[in-house]
Amino acid sequence: MRRREPRALSHAVAALADRLAPQTTLAEVQRVWPEAVGEVVAAQAEPTGERDGVLTVTCASAVWAQELDLMGPELTERINAALGTEAVRSLRCSSAPARGWS
């Protein structure tokens, strides 16, 4: 009888995480976001909502929100390519509120 080598735990954890993740467009976009938009954009912005194909993206600053607005059509195409479906029609970008202001 031949003994099988143990499988890496990371494979089991990744499979479990995929099964437990919410099956929503937002969850799917969040999963592919870094690869679709690149590390630089992903470090400054994150998808925070989705409704009827309009993806809400919260950015670290107003400058980033404006930049992503300009890049919207290109980013939408890249996100949909990563998803393998035309789930996102457009982006709605906003900046995060300033912290410490009352």
Secondary structure, DSSP 8 states (H G I E B T S, - for coil): --------HHHHHHHHHHHHS--SHHHHHHHHHHHHH-HHHHHHEEEEEEETTEEEEEESSHHHHHHHHHTHHHHHHHHHHHHTS----EEEEEE---TT--
